[in-house]
Amino acid sequence: MSSNDPARNGRRRTARPDRSAWGFLLPFVALFLFVFVLPLGYAVYESLLKPIRSGPLGLGPATIGFAGLDNYTLALQQSDFLGSFGRVLLFGIVQVPVMLLLATGLALVLDTLSQRWAGILRAAYFLPYGVPGVIASILWGFLYVPGVSPLVDLLGRIGLAPDFLGYHGVLWSIANIVIWEFTGYNMLVIVAQLKSIPQELYEAARIDGASAWQTAIRIKLPLARPALVLTGVFSIIGTLQLFAEPLVIKPLTSTVTTSYTPNLAAYNEAFANNNIYLAAAESVILALVASVLSFGFLSLVNRKERGAR
């Protein structure tokens, strides 16, 4: 067969892009395996083990043996651990919509401003995201403590006595910190999506006599849907991973316990109770719940999108 055969040359041309694509994907796949699959697999492995004591009264040296699902059973029997999931779910039901509404509103406002003012305000809104969660929690912690906080003193002068760190208020005080931290980040994601919308659509809307509000509702929000879904998924995962904020607030109030969130419960088991195997089981359960909720949210969104079509 001649080297100039069109069919053979066509096969070469179609094969080369595949090899090139895998060459670009290989670093990502290697990193994904190293930082996600490998740690998750090791956590699953650790969750299936337990220390087995030998000797009289179990006082002899411990050996590590196979535990089966014992650690998972024990984790699911702990009312504090199960209660922590209910707490973060309540947290997410309120905090995630509020944060995304604020982020979307800010993104729509910035999209209508001149480039100069939009850049300044974009940087200002994004700035809290650059503050580490621990530092942000310390800063807000000072604003929550009576006798130290100028905010509490100011509210007291007008007859209000908020208990930011009380039983009914501390969860929403933590929600306030998270909203302050991540609204600007989500806003930038939505702004980037809005900037990708062709300007011709806006011009056509103006010619048709659409107001700014109609343009936002009927053009910008529908076309910003991918960014809204992405920020929604990230927010759901972040809610279940809530850790730094309650850990820092914990010394300020007795309301935040060592099992206030699933992450705190696993952390306490591993580093306070020295039970890394139970902590691994709790971590795997947390990962499964986060996966179910994230994929459930995506399935719900996709189902609604197909129904709308």
Secondary structure by P-SEA (a helix, b strand, c coil): cccccaaaaaaaaaaaaaaaaaaaaaaaaaaaaaccaaaaaaaaaaaabbbbbbccccccbbbbccccaaaaaaaaacaaaaaaaaaaaaaaaccaaaaaaaaaaaaaaaaaccaaaaaaaaaaaaccccccaaaaaaaaaaaacccccaaaaaaaaacccccccccccaaaaaaaaaaaccaaaaaaaaaaaaaaccaaaaaaaaaacccaaaaaaccccccaaaaaaaaaaaaaaaaaaccaaaaaaccccccccccccaaaaaaaaacccccaaaaaaaaaaaaaaaaaaaaaaaaaaaaaaaaac
